[in-house]
Amino acid sequence: MKYMLSDHIKNRRSVFPNQFSEKPVSVEAIKTLLEAANWAPTHRKTQPWRFKVFREESLDLLADYVTKAYTKVTPEAKFSAFKLKKTLEKVTSSAAVIVICMQRDPKESVPEWEEIAATAMAVQNLWLMTAELGLGGYWSTPGYISEMHSDLKLADSERCLGFFYLGAFEDEPLPGERDDIEEKVTWF
């Protein structure tokens, strides 16, 4: 059955790493997702989105970065080995983790919020393409993300906005729920 864009928009769901199958996601599929992301709207053509892809063996490297950052920001009294283990399982259960970053326009020709919004639109394109390819994904922004600047080799004007956990997903997405749009619109 051929889906229309409106079907993908309505059927797009967060698919969590514990729902991923063991099936690998090809480099070609990831490139297709990133190409879709690259066509997001962008004011003044700043194209602020940047992505860092971890897959296969490099997922272990990301797990090390996460462990280091979580350990650094979590006070000893609040440290939870269980929480760290569950966080690491998100990484290791994924076929790939795409780190979502925003590169601030050096000229600051648009407000920063517009570049964050453009990056979010790029992620929405990526997410919609996961539906097209029968994959699953989940965007999460852990509290320790600011501690990963050096490990992720971010430029001075680059900011990490979270992780997109990606994996094969073989179940049908559950139907979504939204309040009626008329409750959210004022007509003039």
N, C-alpha and C positions, 0 to 999 in steps of 0.2 A: 504494500500500500504506500503510495506517495504522499508525504506530508507537505502541507503548505506551511509557509513561514509562521502564520498565526497559530498553527498546531504546535510548532516547536516552542513558540513563546509561551503558550498555555501549558505545555507539557514539560517544560524544563524544570528540573528538580535538583535539589542538593542530593547527591549520592555520596554517602560517607564511606571512608576507606574500608570499614568492616563489611560493606556490601559489595566490594569489588571481587571479581573472580580472579583466578590465578593467571588468566590469559594475558599475555603481554600486549602492550600498545606499541605499535611500530613508530620508528622515527618519522616515517612519512606521515602518519596520522597526526603526530605532534606538530610537524611542520604545517599541516593543513589547518590545525587549530590556531597556530600562531599567525598564519597568513590571514585568517579570518579576523583575528584580533587587530591586525595591522590596518584594517580598513575602517576602524572606528572614526567617528567624527572628531575633529580637532580644530579648535579655534586658532587662527593664524598659523595653521599647519605646524604647530610645535611638536606633534607626535611624541608625547612625553612617555609613553609606555615603554618599559624595558622588562625583559623576561630572562630569568636564569633557570635553566632546566637541569634537574637532577634525575637520573634514571640509572637502572642497573647498579653497578658498583658505587657510583657517586651518591646513591641514597644513603650508604653507610657514612659517607663524609658529612652529608646534611644531618644525619642523626647525631654525629659527634658535635656539630655546631649547635644543634638544639640543646643537647645535654649541657654543653658549656654555658650557653646563654641562660637556660633555665636555672642552673646551679648558681650562676652569678647574681641574678636578680631576686631569687627566692630566699627570704630570710630563713635561717636554720630552723626556727620554730614552726615555720609554715611549709618547709620542704616535705614533699610527698613522693616517695619512691613509686607509689602506685600511679600517681598522676604523671610522673615522668615516663613510666613504662607505657601508659596508655597513649601519651603524646608520641613516643617513639614508634608505637605500633601503627599510627597513622602514616608515618613516613615509610615504614617497611612493608606495609600492606598495599602501598600505591605502586602502580607501574611507573609513575613519574610524579615528581613534585615540581611545579612551575612556580618559581618565586616571582611575585608580582611587584614591580618597582615603578616609580615615577621619577623621570629625569626633569628637573625644573629647568625651564627655558632660561638660559644665562642672561637674556635681555629683560627677563621678567615682563614680557610684552602682554601677558594675560595674568589675571589673578591666580594664585596657586590653587584655589578650589576648582577652577576650571580645568586645570591639568590633572587634578585628582579625579574629577568627573570624567574627563576624556579617558583616563586609564581604566576607570570602572566600566566605561562603555566598551573598551577593548576587551575587558574580561567578559562582559556580557556577550560579545560576539563569539569569543572563545567558547563560552558556556553553551550558547545556542548550537555551535558546531559540534559539541560533544553529543548533543541529541541527534544531529544529522548522522553522525558516525556510530551511534549506538554505544557511546562511552558514558561514563559517569564522572562527575566532578564535584568538588566542594571547596569553597573559598573560606579560609580561616585566617584571622590575624591574632596570633598569640601575643600575650603581654610582654614577652621577652624579645620581641622582634627588633627593637632598637639596639639591643646588645649584639646584633649579628652584622652590623655595618661592615666591620673589618673582614670578618670571615667570608662574607658574600662579595667582597671586593667592590663595594658600592663607591661610585664617584662622590665627591664632596657635595654636589647638588642633587644627588640621587637619594631617594627615600623608599624604603621597603614598605609595601602596603599589605603584605600577607603572602600566604601560600595557597596555591591551587592544587589540591590533591587530585590526581587523575588515575583512572583505572577502567578496565573493561567491566561492563555492567550488563548482565544478561536478562534481568527481570524487566517487566513492564513497569514504567514509573507509575506511582500511585497518583490518583487525580489530586489536583491542587484545590485550594480554597482561596477565594478573594471576596471581600465585601463588595457590594454593588458599587460600581464606579460612580453612579449618580450621587452617592453619599459623600463623594470626595470632590465634586465639581460644583463650582458656582458659575452660572451662566449670566453674562451681562448683555 
